[in-house]
Amino acid sequence: MSNCSCKWGGCTPSKVCTTLLVIGGLNWGLIGLGMLFGATEQWNFVSMLLSSMPVLEAIVYLLVGVAGVMKLIGCKCDKCKALCASCDSCQTGGGEQKMQ
């Protein structure tokens, strides 16, 4: 396993995107588990917290989607570039956020 320091580091937007993607991934995992047990809606954590505010729930889902696109593209700010340049995994071509 590589020691990639740029997964959780970088600029604030990059950290927020990573956090949103972890929350979204865990939520989808719970939904999948709920589907296996036949109780889909009861295992949706975002819906459980924000079901009384459907607009806010939709905004959370939208932000997770935007975070996914941002992570796919990669951050091009100086702080993230510097962090990725110091990462062994990214230097050898095995990193998620190759900043070339």
Secondary structure, 3 states (H helix, E strand, C coil): CCCCCCCCCCCHHHHHHHHHHHHHHHHHHHHHHHHHCCCCHHHCHHHHHHCCCHHHHHHHHHHHHHHHHHHHHCCCCHHHHHHHHCCHHHHCCCCCCCCC
